[in-house]
Amino acid sequence: MTRVVIATHNQGKVAELRLLLAETAPGVELVAYDGPEPIEDGETFAANALIKARAAAAHTGLPSLADDSGISAHALGGRPGIHSARYAGTRDEDDNIDLLLTELSGAADRSAHFSCAAALVVPASADGRVPGREVVEQGEWPGEVLEARVGTGGHGYDPVFRPEGETRSAAELTTGEKNAVSHRARAFRAIAPHVAALAD
């Protein structure tokens, strides 16, 4: 089995990504990252995903996967966007949701979308014969921000996000349903062939 590091300390995300890649990259063992967290100071989801994947690859010497994701409300000019995880300044999910709902209070346009950038960084071989490489794939999940929380599943902004074409919030979807259509699922499905190729 080829080992690939998942550059996150979030065990929920590790489990989610293992499910997403189990069928598409069967020859790859995904391992959790235990190194330091880099400063995410990129200006895009792709830039931040690469920062995390590069840091994990440098720390472990192994191919590394990372993602960066967030929600963008159209009436707020795309906020919170790349600042989604720390939007309220506390890194608390409930605080972030409360701020988003407050800022959208009374807004006629509640459309929004989740974005995810998935990055794979493969370090060069020690002898220099195999060059390093980087791949980034992205996915979006359109929908709207609800006026209040609905559902108890998922994480982050899921309780206040209703996907396009759905009557339920993202927090009411099963794990399987979410993994079939979410922004993260779309980004990692796109990058899965690059991950699977590592096992060839």
LUMMI-108460 format. One record per atom (N, C-alpha, C, O): residue in one letter; x negated, y, z; atom name; residue number from 1. Coordinates in pm, whole numbers. Atoms other than C-alpha are relative to their C-alpha. Example, Ala and Ser with C-alpha at 12.3 -4.5 7.8 and 13.67 -1.06 7.14 Angstrom:
<recs>
REC;code;c1;c2;c3;site;pos
REC;A;-89;-119;0;N;1
REC;A;-1230;-450;780;CA;1
REC;A;-90;120;0;C;1
REC;A;-194;118;66;O;1
REC;S;82;-119;-6;N;2
REC;S;-1367;-106;714;CA;2
REC;S;77;109;73;C;2
REC;S;26;220;90;O;2
</recs>
This chain:
<recs>
REC;code;c1;c2;c3;site;pos
REC;M;-84;-121;0;N;1
REC;M;0;0;0;CA;1
REC;M;-88;125;0;C;1
REC;M;-186;133;74;O;1
REC;T;68;-129;2;N;2
REC;T;-120;350;-83;CA;2
REC;T;62;90;105;C;2
REC;T;184;106;110;O;2
REC;R;-50;-85;-108;N;3
REC;R;-91;584;216;CA;3
REC;R;10;145;-47;C;3
REC;R;-83;198;-107;O;3
REC;V;-23;-141;32;N;4
REC;V;55;931;166;CA;4
REC;V;52;68;126;C;4
REC;V;146;19;189;O;4
REC;V;-39;-73;-121;N;5
REC;V;85;1183;449;CA;5
REC;V;118;91;-30;C;5
REC;V;120;160;-132;O;5
REC;I;-109;-97;8;N;6
REC;I;410;1372;501;CA;6
REC;I;-38;115;93;C;6
REC;I;-44;99;214;O;6
REC;A;56;-114;-74;N;7
REC;A;291;1716;610;CA;7
REC;A;107;74;80;C;7
REC;A;142;188;48;O;7
REC;T;-96;-63;-91;N;8
REC;T;544;1787;884;CA;8
REC;T;-7;-70;134;C;8
REC;T;-43;-188;143;O;8
REC;H;-12;60;-132;N;9
REC;H;583;1731;1256;CA;9
REC;H;146;-29;33;C;9
REC;H;177;-77;142;O;9
REC;N;-143;20;-19;N;10
REC;N;961;1712;1214;CA;10
REC;N;34;-147;-33;C;10
REC;N;35;-186;-149;O;10
REC;Q;-24;143;20;N;11
REC;Q;1045;1343;1265;CA;11
REC;Q;129;-27;-77;C;11
REC;Q;140;-128;-146;O;11
REC;G;-123;15;78;N;12
REC;G;1393;1391;1122;CA;12
REC;G;-28;13;-148;C;12
REC;G;30;-59;-229;O;12
REC;K;36;-18;141;N;13
REC;K;1241;1513;798;CA;13
REC;K;-81;-119;-50;C;13
REC;K;-65;-162;-164;O;13
REC;V;78;118;38;N;14
REC;V;994;1223;795;CA;14
REC;V;94;-115;-35;C;14
REC;V;77;-182;-137;O;14
REC;A;-95;109;23;N;15
REC;A;1283;976;822;CA;15
REC;A;80;24;-128;C;15
REC;A;105;-69;-205;O;15
REC;E;-77;-34;120;N;16
REC;E;1481;1159;552;CA;16
REC;E;-81;-25;-127;C;16
REC;E;-29;-81;-224;O;16
REC;L;83;18;119;N;17
REC;L;1190;1157;308;CA;17
REC;L;-32;-146;-25;C;17
REC;L;-43;-189;-140;O;17
REC;R;23;144;19;N;18
REC;R;1119;789;371;CA;18
REC;R;119;-65;-71;C;18
REC;R;102;-150;-157;O;18
REC;L;-119;52;66;N;19
REC;L;1479;715;273;CA;19
REC;L;4;42;-145;C;19
REC;L;35;-38;-233;O;19
REC;L;-6;-53;136;N;20
REC;L;1458;936;-34;CA;20
REC;L;-98;-68;-95;C;20
REC;L;-69;-88;-213;O;20
REC;L;106;56;87;N;21
REC;L;1137;775;-162;CA;21
REC;L;-13;-151;7;C;21
REC;L;-96;-209;-63;O;21
REC;A;12;145;-20;N;22
REC;A;1194;414;-52;CA;22
REC;A;15;-77;-131;C;22
REC;A;-60;-171;-157;O;22
REC;E;-27;74;123;N;23
REC;E;1333;302;-388;CA;23
REC;E;-86;49;-116;C;23
REC;E;-123;-30;-203;O;23
REC;T;71;-57;116;N;24
REC;T;1144;537;-621;CA;24
REC;T;-152;-12;11;C;24
REC;T;-221;-3;-90;O;24
REC;A;145;15;-17;N;25
REC;A;795;490;-472;CA;25
REC;A;-27;-117;96;C;25
REC;A;-81;-96;205;O;25
REC;P;8;115;-90;N;26
REC;P;798;135;-326;CA;26
REC;P;-141;-41;38;C;26
REC;P;-160;-107;140;O;26
REC;G;137;40;-31;N;27
REC;G;420;91;-335;CA;27
REC;G;-74;99;87;C;27
REC;G;-196;91;102;O;27
REC;V;62;-107;-79;N;28
REC;V;358;392;-113;CA;28
REC;V;49;-7;145;C;28
REC;V;169;-19;171;O;28
REC;E;-34;-7;-142;N;29
REC;E;347;401;267;CA;29
REC;E;-9;146;44;C;29
REC;E;-116;207;38;O;29
REC;L;-3;-139;-46;N;30
REC;L;454;740;401;CA;30
REC;L;-32;4;148;C;30
REC;L;36;-61;228;O;30
REC;V;41;-9;-140;N;31
REC;V;279;830;727;CA;31
REC;V;18;142;50;C;31
REC;V;3;238;-26;O;31
REC;A;-21;-131;-60;N;32
REC;A;349;1116;964;CA;32
REC;A;-132;73;20;C;32
REC;A;-236;10;37;O;32
REC;Y;118;-87;-14;N;33
REC;Y;104;1405;995;CA;33
REC;Y;-20;36;147;C;33
REC;Y;76;69;217;O;33
REC;D;28;-30;-140;N;34
REC;D;-68;1464;1329;CA;34
REC;D;-101;114;17;C;34
REC;D;-156;133;125;O;34
REC;G;99;-108;-6;N;35
REC;G;-292;1761;1245;CA;35
REC;G;61;136;31;C;35
REC;G;181;146;58;O;35
REC;P;-48;-136;-31;N;36
REC;P;-265;2136;1303;CA;36
REC;P;92;54;-109;C;36
REC;P;80;19;-226;O;36
REC;E;-91;-64;95;N;37
REC;E;9;2340;1141;CA;37
REC;E;-66;125;-57;C;37
REC;E;-116;208;18;O;37
REC;P;59;-120;60;N;38
REC;P;-116;2598;892;CA;38
REC;P;94;119;10;C;38
REC;P;212;103;41;O;38
REC;I;-83;-120;4;N;39
REC;I;9;2955;873;CA;39
REC;I;69;6;-137;C;39
REC;I;3;9;-241;O;39
REC;E;-76;-4;125;N;40
REC;E;286;2967;613;CA;40
REC;E;23;146;-38;C;40
REC;E;123;207;-1;O;40
REC;D;-11;-142;36;N;41
REC;D;227;3309;464;CA;41
REC;D;19;19;-151;C;41
REC;D;-11;126;-204;O;41
REC;G;-31;-12;142;N;42
REC;G;326;3238;103;CA;42
REC;G;125;83;-22;C;42
REC;G;204;103;71;O;42
REC;E;-116;-84;32;N;43
REC;E;585;3453;-72;CA;43
REC;E;110;-77;-71;C;43
REC;E;213;-19;-105;O;43
REC;T;-100;84;63;N;44
REC;T;774;3162;-230;CA;44
REC;T;4;-135;70;C;44
REC;T;-87;-171;144;O;44
REC;F;-9;135;-54;N;45
REC;F;896;2817;-130;CA;45
REC;F;-115;-85;-51;C;45
REC;F;-174;-162;24;O;45
REC;A;107;80;60;N;46
REC;A;642;2664;-369;CA;46
REC;A;-135;30;65;C;46
REC;A;-212;-61;93;O;46
REC;A;127;-39;-61;N;47
REC;A;353;2860;-219;CA;47
REC;A;-12;-58;141;C;47
REC;A;-118;-107;178;O;47
REC;N;6;53;-136;N;48
REC;N;443;2755;136;CA;48
REC;N;-11;-152;3;C;48
REC;N;-80;-208;88;O;48
REC;A;11;145;7;N;49
REC;A;488;2391;38;CA;49
REC;A;-144;-41;-31;C;49
REC;A;-196;-136;27;O;49
REC;L;140;29;34;N;50
REC;L;140;2394;-119;CA;50
REC;L;-93;27;117;C;50
REC;L;-188;-49;139;O;50
REC;I;82;-30;-117;N;51
REC;I;-10;2557;191;CA;51
REC;I;1;-118;97;C;51
REC;I;-104;-159;148;O;51
REC;K;-13;112;-94;N;52
REC;K;122;2273;407;CA;52
REC;K;-64;-128;-55;C;52
REC;K;-133;-200;18;O;52
REC;A;56;123;59;N;53
REC;A;26;1994;165;CA;53
REC;A;-152;8;-9;C;53
REC;A;-221;-92;14;O;53
REC;R;146;-16;7;N;54
REC;R;-325;2135;114;CA;54
REC;R;-64;-19;137;C;54
REC;R;-169;-83;149;O;54
REC;A;54;11;-136;N;55
REC;A;-380;2159;490;CA;55
REC;A;-3;-146;45;C;55
REC;A;-101;-191;104;O;55
REC;A;-6;140;-40;N;56
REC;A;-270;1800;547;CA;56
REC;A;-101;-84;-78;C;56
REC;A;-164;-174;-22;O;56
REC;A;97;75;81;N;57
REC;A;-482;1670;259;CA;57
REC;A;-143;26;48;C;57
REC;A;-225;-65;54;O;57
REC;A;134;-35;-48;N;58
REC;A;-787;1857;389;CA;58
REC;A;-28;-65;135;C;58
REC;A;-141;-107;161;O;58
REC;H;18;55;-135;N;59
REC;H;-731;1728;745;CA;59
REC;H;-15;-152;-2;C;59
REC;H;-93;-208;75;O;59
REC;T;-3;147;-1;N;60
REC;T;-669;1362;654;CA;60
REC;T;-82;-64;-112;C;60
REC;T;-121;-181;-101;O;60
REC;G;68;58;116;N;61
REC;G;-844;1314;320;CA;61
REC;G;91;-86;-84;C;61
REC;G;46;-152;-178;O;61
REC;L;-98;82;73;N;62
REC;L;-525;1145;196;CA;62
REC;L;90;87;-87;C;62
REC;L;102;207;-61;O;62
REC;P;-103;-74;75;N;63
REC;P;-271;1248;-68;CA;63
REC;P;108;46;98;C;63
REC;P;145;-27;190;O;63
REC;S;-96;-56;-96;N;64
REC;S;-17;1470;106;CA;64
REC;S;121;60;-69;C;64
REC;S;111;123;-174;O;64
REC;L;-127;-54;46;N;65
REC;L;345;1563;53;CA;65
REC;L;51;102;99;C;65
REC;L;41;82;220;O;65
REC;A;-61;-100;-88;N;66
REC;A;510;1874;190;CA;66
REC;A;116;64;-73;C;66
REC;A;123;60;-196;O;66
REC;D;-105;-76;64;N;67
REC;D;820;2075;128;CA;67
REC;D;26;127;80;C;67
REC;D;-6;136;198;O;67
REC;D;-46;-121;-66;N;68
REC;D;951;2419;207;CA;68
REC;D;139;27;-55;C;68
REC;D;162;20;-176;O;68
REC;S;-137;-18;45;N;69
REC;S;1318;2496;196;CA;69
REC;S;71;106;82;C;69
REC;S;23;146;188;O;69
REC;G;-77;-101;-72;N;70
REC;G;1579;2746;300;CA;70
REC;G;127;32;-75;C;70
REC;G;154;-20;-183;O;70
REC;I;-127;-41;58;N;71
REC;I;1911;2907;227;CA;71
REC;I;-8;146;-41;C;71
REC;I;-69;228;27;O;71
REC;S;-1;-137;52;N;72
REC;S;1966;3222;22;CA;72
REC;S;144;44;-22;C;72
REC;S;216;-16;-102;O;72
REC;A;-135;-55;16;N;73
REC;A;2287;3424;55;CA;73
REC;A;-5;112;-104;C;73
REC;A;-84;206;-91;O;73
REC;H;6;-95;110;N;74
REC;H;2359;3621;-259;CA;74
REC;H;37;141;43;C;74
REC;H;-21;238;-8;O;74
REC;A;-42;-133;-47;N;75
REC;A;2533;3909;-76;CA;75
REC;A;-109;67;82;C;75
REC;A;-104;188;105;O;75
REC;L;109;-55;-81;N;76
REC;L;2216;3953;132;CA;76
REC;L;-128;14;-81;C;76
REC;L;-238;25;-25;O;76
REC;G;117;-15;85;N;77
REC;G;1985;3981;-165;CA;77
REC;G;-95;-118;6;C;77
REC;G;-214;-104;-20;O;77
REC;G;83;120;-7;N;78
REC;G;1861;3624;-115;CA;78
REC;G;-51;-33;138;C;78
REC;G;-117;-136;156;O;78
REC;R;40;34;-136;N;79
REC;R;1799;3640;259;CA;79
REC;R;89;-113;53;C;79
REC;R;202;-127;9;O;79
REC;P;133;-4;-60;N;80
REC;P;1704;3451;467;CA;80
REC;P;-112;-56;-87;C;80
REC;P;-229;-24;-62;O;80
REC;G;104;48;91;N;81
REC;G;1519;3265;188;CA;81
REC;G;-114;-72;71;C;81
REC;G;-91;-162;152;O;81
REC;I;117;69;-58;N;82
REC;I;1165;3164;285;CA;82
REC;I;-11;20;151;C;82
REC;I;-90;-47;217;O;82
REC;H;3;-26;-144;N;83
REC;H;1229;3302;635;CA;83
REC;H;110;-77;74;C;83
REC;H;136;-50;192;O;83
REC;S;-116;68;-57;N;84
REC;S;1521;3063;700;CA;84
REC;S;-27;-63;136;C;84
REC;S;56;-51;227;O;84
REC;A;28;72;-126;N;85
REC;A;1353;2862;979;CA;85
REC;A;-24;94;117;C;85
REC;A;-6;54;232;O;85
REC;R;30;-95;-107;N;86
REC;R;1258;3173;1176;CA;86
REC;R;75;132;-19;C;86
REC;R;27;239;19;O;86
REC;Y;-76;-118;39;N;87
REC;Y;1526;3414;1059;CA;87
REC;Y;32;91;119;C;87
REC;Y;19;213;111;O;87
REC;A;-37;-78;-119;N;88
REC;A;1637;3522;1407;CA;88
REC;A;-120;33;88;C;88
REC;A;-106;102;189;O;88
REC;G;120;-28;-78;N;89
REC;G;1279;3533;1535;CA;89
REC;G;-24;-96;114;C;89
REC;G;-121;-80;188;O;89
REC;T;13;93;-113;N;90
REC;T;1329;3245;1777;CA;90
REC;T;-30;-143;-44;C;90
REC;T;-65;-227;39;O;90
REC;R;12;135;55;N;91
REC;R;1301;2938;1549;CA;91
REC;R;109;-93;55;C;91
REC;R;96;-215;47;O;91
REC;D;-112;79;-50;N;92
REC;D;1630;2824;1710;CA;92
REC;D;109;-3;-107;C;92
REC;D;152;101;-156;O;92
REC;E;-96;14;109;N;93
REC;E;1879;2685;1458;CA;93
REC;E;130;74;27;C;93
REC;E;185;137;-64;O;93
REC;D;-125;-70;-32;N;94
REC;D;2185;2823;1640;CA;94
REC;D;-15;151;-11;C;94
REC;D;75;219;-59;O;94
REC;D;24;-144;13;N;95
REC;D;2032;3170;1660;CA;95
REC;D;-5;42;-147;C;95
REC;D;48;147;-184;O;95
REC;N;8;-31;143;N;96
REC;N;1956;3160;1287;CA;96
REC;N;139;3;-63;C;96
REC;N;171;93;-140;O;96
REC;I;-136;5;54;N;97
REC;I;2313;3059;1204;CA;97
REC;I;81;120;47;C;97
REC;I;152;182;-31;O;97
REC;D;-74;-115;-53;N;98
REC;D;2457;3326;1433;CA;98
REC;D;-34;129;-73;C;98
REC;D;54;208;-105;O;98
REC;L;42;-121;70;N;99
REC;L;2253;3597;1263;CA;99
REC;L;54;2;-143;C;99
REC;L;102;105;-190;O;99
REC;L;-53;6;137;N;100
REC;L;2353;3478;915;CA;100
REC;L;149;30;-3;C;100
REC;L;195;105;-88;O;100
REC;L;-144;-24;-4;N;101
REC;L;2722;3473;1008;CA;101
REC;L;31;146;32;C;101
REC;L;125;204;-23;O;101
REC;T;-21;-142;-34;N;102
REC;T;2696;3820;1162;CA;102
REC;T;-26;88;-122;C;102
REC;T;50;180;-149;O;102
REC;E;34;-83;115;N;103
REC;E;2528;3963;854;CA;103
REC;E;99;-16;-116;C;103
REC;E;115;74;-198;O;103
REC;L;-98;24;106;N;104
REC;L;2791;3808;626;CA;104
REC;L;143;30;43;C;104
REC;L;237;12;-34;O;104
REC;S;-133;-30;-49;N;105
REC;S;3084;3915;841;CA;105
REC;S;71;100;-91;C;105
REC;S;21;210;-115;O;105
REC;G;-77;-88;87;N;106
REC;G;3348;4064;613;CA;106
REC;G;-44;2;-145;C;106
REC;G;16;72;-226;O;106
REC;A;51;-1;138;N;107
REC;A;3150;3992;295;CA;107
REC;A;97;-73;-93;C;107
REC;A;145;-182;-61;O;107
REC;A;-89;63;98;N;108
REC;A;3364;3918;-10;CA;108
REC;A;-72;-114;-73;C;108
REC;A;-11;-215;-108;O;108
REC;D;81;101;68;N;109
REC;D;3083;3719;-172;CA;109
REC;D;-75;-82;103;C;109
REC;D;-168;-32;167;O;109
REC;R;67;87;-97;N;110
REC;R;2981;3425;44;CA;110
REC;R;-80;-110;-72;C;110
REC;R;-121;-208;-10;O;110
REC;S;76;101;75;N;111
REC;S;2805;3232;-233;CA;111
REC;S;-144;-4;47;C;111
REC;S;-201;97;88;O;111
REC;A;138;21;-47;N;112
REC;A;2465;3089;-146;CA;112
REC;A;-54;-126;-64;C;112
REC;A;20;-201;-128;O;112
REC;H;57;127;44;N;113
REC;H;2227;2814;-238;CA;113
REC;H;-118;-37;88;C;113
REC;H;-191;50;138;O;113
REC;F;119;53;-64;N;114
REC;F;1973;2596;-68;CA;114
REC;F;-105;-20;-108;C;114
REC;F;-73;-59;-220;O;114
REC;S;113;26;90;N;115
REC;S;1629;2576;-233;CA;115
REC;S;-101;-88;71;C;115
REC;S;-117;-80;193;O;115
REC;C;108;82;-54;N;116
REC;C;1352;2322;-184;CA;116
REC;C;-111;-10;-103;C;116
REC;C;-87;-36;-221;O;116
REC;A;119;26;82;N;117
REC;A;1001;2307;-323;CA;117
REC;A;-76;-115;64;C;117
REC;A;-109;-110;183;O;117
REC;A;77;115;-48;N;118
REC;A;820;1973;-288;CA;118
REC;A;-137;5;-65;C;118
REC;A;-148;21;-187;O;118
REC;A;137;-7;51;N;119
REC;A;442;1971;-324;CA;119
REC;A;-76;-128;32;C;119
REC;A;-67;-181;143;O;119
REC;L;89;114;-17;N;120
REC;L;203;1680;-372;CA;120
REC;L;-142;48;-28;C;120
REC;L;-170;101;-135;O;120
REC;V;140;-35;18;N;121
REC;V;-169;1744;-320;CA;121
REC;V;-84;-127;15;C;121
REC;V;-79;-193;119;O;121
REC;V;87;118;0;N;122
REC;V;-415;1468;-410;CA;122
REC;V;-144;48;2;C;122
REC;V;-188;111;-94;O;122
REC;P;139;-47;-6;N;123
REC;P;-772;1536;-295;CA;123
REC;P;-89;-73;-100;C;123
REC;P;-63;-188;-137;O;123
REC;A;96;62;92;N;124
REC;A;-1060;1468;-530;CA;124
REC;A;-74;-113;72;C;124
REC;A;-89;-110;194;O;124
REC;S;76;110;-60;N;125
REC;S;-1254;1147;-474;CA;125
REC;S;-135;52;48;C;125
REC;S;-187;152;-3;O;125
REC;A;126;-44;-59;N;126
REC;A;-1572;1174;-268;CA;126
REC;A;-113;5;-102;C;126
REC;A;-204;88;-91;O;126
REC;D;107;1;100;N;127
REC;D;-1788;1089;-568;CA;127
REC;D;26;96;-116;C;127
REC;D;-56;109;-207;O;127
REC;G;-30;-99;103;N;128
REC;G;-1616;1350;-783;CA;128
REC;G;49;-58;-131;C;128
REC;G;75;15;-226;O;128
REC;R;-42;63;126;N;129
REC;R;-1513;1097;-1046;CA;129
REC;R;149;20;-27;C;129
REC;R;192;27;-142;O;129
REC;V;-144;-23;15;N;130
REC;V;-1142;1148;-980;CA;130
REC;V;31;140;51;C;130
REC;V;18;167;170;O;130
REC;P;-27;-138;-42;N;131
REC;P;-1042;1515;-977;CA;131
REC;P;124;9;87;C;131
REC;P;215;-73;77;O;131
REC;G;-119;-25;-79;N;132
REC;G;-795;1649;-727;CA;132
REC;G;109;57;-90;C;132
REC;G;82;107;-200;O;132
REC;R;-108;-61;77;N;133
REC;R;-455;1759;-846;CA;133
REC;R;114;42;91;C;133
REC;R;128;-6;204;O;133
REC;E;-114;-52;-75;N;134
REC;E;-145;1943;-732;CA;134
REC;E;122;0;-91;C;134
REC;E;114;35;-209;O;134
REC;V;-127;1;73;N;135
REC;V;217;1903;-839;CA;135
REC;V;106;64;89;C;135
REC;V;112;36;209;O;135
REC;V;-113;-59;-73;N;136
REC;V;519;2111;-735;CA;136
REC;V;127;-20;-82;C;136
REC;V;129;7;-202;O;136
REC;E;-132;13;63;N;137
REC;E;883;2031;-814;CA;137
REC;E;101;70;89;C;137
REC;E;83;78;211;O;137
REC;Q;-98;-76;-77;N;138
REC;Q;1189;2228;-708;CA;138
REC;Q;142;-46;-26;C;138
REC;Q;173;-101;-132;O;138
REC;G;-141;35;12;N;139
REC;G;1558;2169;-649;CA;139
REC;G;87;104;69;C;139
REC;G;44;167;165;O;139
REC;E;-96;-93;-61;N;140
REC;E;1863;2383;-568;CA;140
REC;E;133;-71;24;C;140
REC;E;166;-169;-42;O;140
REC;W;-131;55;-38;N;141
REC;W;2201;2308;-409;CA;141
REC;W;95;118;20;C;141
REC;W;91;181;125;O;141
REC;P;-89;-117;-11;N;142
REC;P;2469;2573;-477;CA;142
REC;P;120;-26;89;C;142
REC;P;162;-141;108;O;142
REC;G;-119;11;-84;N;143
REC;G;2763;2644;-250;CA;143
REC;G;36;134;58;C;143
REC;G;16;238;-5;O;143
REC;E;-37;-125;-65;N;144
REC;E;2890;2902;-5;CA;144
REC;E;-16;-14;151;C;144
REC;E;-17;-124;206;O;144
REC;V;13;-4;-145;N;145
REC;V;2849;3008;357;CA;145
REC;V;139;11;61;C;145
REC;V;214;103;28;O;145
REC;L;-128;-2;-69;N;146
REC;L;3150;2929;575;CA;146
REC;L;2;111;105;C;146
REC;L;-101;168;138;O;146
REC;E;-12;-106;-101;N;147
REC;E;3282;3175;833;CA;147
REC;E;-28;-52;140;C;147
REC;E;-46;28;233;O;147
REC;A;29;60;-131;N;148
REC;A;3220;2933;1121;CA;148
REC;A;-57;-139;-20;C;148
REC;A;-46;-196;-129;O;148
REC;R;58;134;7;N;149
REC;R;3045;2606;1197;CA;149
REC;R;108;-106;-17;C;149
REC;R;214;-98;45;O;149
REC;V;-89;114;20;N;150
REC;V;3214;2287;1076;CA;150
REC;V;-86;-126;-9;C;150
REC;V;-174;-135;-94;O;150
REC;G;75;125;4;N;151
REC;G;3077;1939;1151;CA;151
REC;G;-119;2;94;C;151
REC;G;-166;107;137;O;151
REC;T;109;14;-98;N;152
REC;T;2802;1807;1375;CA;152
REC;T;-122;-72;-56;C;152
REC;T;-221;-88;16;O;152
REC;G;112;73;57;N;153
REC;G;2571;1620;1136;CA;153
REC;G;-104;94;-60;C;153
REC;G;-94;217;-48;O;153
REC;G;101;-79;69;N;154
REC;G;2267;1733;942;CA;154
REC;G;-86;81;95;C;154
REC;G;-99;48;213;O;154
REC;H;84;-87;-81;N;155
REC;H;2040;2008;1065;CA;155
REC;H;-5;138;-66;C;155
REC;H;46;157;-177;O;155
REC;G;12;-135;56;N;156
REC;G;1960;2375;1010;CA;156
REC;G;134;64;-26;C;156
REC;G;221;68;62;O;156
REC;Y;-121;-75;35;N;157
REC;Y;2232;2565;829;CA;157
REC;Y;113;-89;-52;C;157
REC;Y;215;-38;-98;O;157
REC;D;-101;92;55;N;158
REC;D;2430;2252;729;CA;158
REC;D;142;27;50;C;158
REC;D;235;16;-30;O;158
REC;P;-138;-19;-46;N;159
REC;P;2731;2331;954;CA;159
REC;P;72;120;-62;C;159
REC;P;195;127;-56;O;159
REC;V;-66;-117;58;N;160
REC;V;2795;2662;776;CA;160
REC;V;-15;5;-152;C;160
REC;V;13;108;-214;O;160
REC;F;18;4;145;N;161
REC;F;2719;2553;419;CA;161
REC;F;96;-101;-61;C;161
REC;F;94;-219;-25;O;161
REC;R;-87;91;74;N;162
REC;R;2987;2408;192;CA;162
REC;R;-52;-11;-142;C;162
REC;R;-52;87;-216;O;162
REC;P;54;18;135;N;163
REC;P;2837;2260;-125;CA;163
REC;P;107;23;-107;C;163
REC;P;226;1;-84;O;163
REC;E;-89;-23;114;N;164
REC;E;2989;2351;-460;CA;164
REC;E;75;-129;-35;C;164
REC;E;15;-236;-46;O;164
REC;G;-81;116;35;N;165
REC;G;3277;2117;-546;CA;165
REC;G;41;-86;118;C;165
REC;G;105;-190;100;O;165
REC;E;-30;77;-120;N;166
REC;E;3311;1995;-186;CA;166
REC;E;105;73;85;C;166
REC;E;117;195;80;O;166
REC;T;-92;-57;-97;N;167
REC;T;3584;2048;74;CA;167
REC;T;-59;-6;140;C;167
REC;T;-5;53;234;O;167
REC;R;66;17;-129;N;168
REC;R;3349;1953;357;CA;168
REC;R;-128;82;6;C;168
REC;R;-185;120;-96;O;168
REC;S;131;-66;-18;N;169
REC;S;3047;2126;503;CA;169
REC;S;-109;-104;-20;C;169
REC;S;-83;-225;-18;O;169
REC;A;112;93;13;N;170
REC;A;2702;1976;452;CA;170
REC;A;-17;-83;127;C;170
REC;A;-69;-194;122;O;170
REC;A;12;72;-128;N;171
REC;A;2716;1876;821;CA;171
REC;A;103;-112;13;C;171
REC;A;93;-196;103;O;171
REC;E;-101;107;-4;N;172
REC;E;3020;1655;747;CA;172
REC;E;-32;-112;-99;C;172
REC;E;35;-215;-99;O;172
REC;L;38;103;96;N;173
REC;L;2850;1459;468;CA;173
REC;L;-78;-110;70;C;173
REC;L;-148;-85;168;O;173
REC;T;84;107;-52;N;174
REC;T;2700;1120;539;CA;174
REC;T;-143;22;-50;C;174
REC;T;-166;99;-143;O;174
REC;T;139;-11;44;N;175
REC;T;2324;1084;509;CA;175
REC;T;-14;-40;-146;C;175
REC;T;-86;23;-223;O;175
REC;G;6;46;138;N;176
REC;G;2374;891;187;CA;176
REC;G;56;101;-98;C;176
REC;G;-1;123;-205;O;176
REC;E;-60;-100;87;N;177
REC;E;2602;1154;38;CA;177
REC;E;-92;120;-16;C;177
REC;E;-110;171;-127;O;177
REC;K;89;-115;6;N;178
REC;K;2363;1433;125;CA;178
REC;K;-126;-32;-81;C;178
REC;K;-171;49;-162;O;178
REC;N;123;38;72;N;179
REC;N;2060;1244;-7;CA;179
REC;N;22;-19;-150;C;179
REC;N;-74;-26;-226;O;179
REC;A;-29;16;142;N;180
REC;A;2236;1200;-340;CA;180
REC;A;2;134;-73;C;180
REC;A;-21;139;-194;O;180
REC;V;-24;-127;70;N;181
REC;V;2288;1571;-409;CA;181
REC;V;-75;121;54;C;181
REC;V;-76;225;-11;O;181
REC;S;58;-118;-64;N;182
REC;S;2092;1799;-176;CA;182
REC;S;-119;57;-77;C;182
REC;S;-176;-9;-164;O;182
REC;H;116;-67;57;N;183
REC;H;1821;2045;-276;CA;183
REC;H;-128;-81;23;C;183
REC;H;-212;-93;-67;O;183
REC;R;119;79;-32;N;184
REC;R;1560;1831;-100;CA;184
REC;R;-2;-129;-82;C;184
REC;R;-106;-171;-132;O;184
REC;A;-8;123;80;N;185
REC;A;1683;1516;-275;CA;185
REC;A;-39;27;-144;C;185
REC;A;-110;-52;-205;O;185
REC;R;30;-32;139;N;186
REC;R;1660;1687;-613;CA;186
REC;R;-149;27;-19;C;186
REC;R;-209;-16;-118;O;186
REC;A;143;-30;12;N;187
REC;A;1309;1817;-551;CA;187
REC;A;-84;-126;14;C;187
REC;A;-180;-145;-60;O;187
REC;F;81;120;-22;N;188
REC;F;1179;1484;-420;CA;188
REC;F;26;-108;-103;C;188
REC;F;-62;-190;-129;O;188
REC;R;-22;91;112;N;189
REC;R;1346;1282;-694;CA;189
REC;R;-89;39;-117;C;189
REC;R;-141;-46;-189;O;189
REC;A;84;-49;111;N;190
REC;A;1157;1501;-940;CA;190
REC;A;-148;-31;23;C;190
REC;A;-222;-57;-71;O;190
REC;I;143;24;-28;N;191
REC;I;824;1449;-762;CA;191
REC;I;-30;-148;23;C;191
REC;I;-146;-188;24;O;191
REC;A;19;143;-30;N;192
REC;A;879;1077;-692;CA;192
REC;A;-87;-73;-101;C;192
REC;A;-171;-153;-60;O;192
REC;P;88;72;93;N;193
REC;P;718;955;-1019;CA;193
REC;P;-148;29;21;C;193
REC;P;-232;-57;-1;O;193
REC;H;140;-35;-26;N;194
REC;H;399;1143;-930;CA;194
REC;H;-51;-72;125;C;194
REC;H;-168;-112;132;O;194
REC;V;37;73;-122;N;195
REC;V;400;980;-585;CA;195
REC;V;-17;-148;-33;C;195
REC;V;-115;-210;9;O;195
REC;A;5;142;35;N;196
REC;A;473;635;-727;CA;196
REC;A;-125;-33;-80;C;196
REC;A;-181;-143;-68;O;196
REC;A;118;23;85;N;197
REC;A;185;672;-974;CA;197
REC;A;-126;-20;84;C;197
REC;A;-222;-79;36;O;197
REC;L;117;16;-86;N;198
REC;L;-58;684;-680;CA;198
REC;L;-25;-146;34;C;198
REC;L;-138;-185;66;O;198
REC;A;13;142;-35;N;199
REC;A;9;315;-619;CA;199
REC;A;-42;-85;-118;C;199
REC;A;-69;-204;-101;O;199
REC;D;38;77;119;N;200
REC;D;-78;211;-975;CA;200
REC;D;-149;-36;0;C;200
REC;D;-197;-101;-93;O;200
</recs>
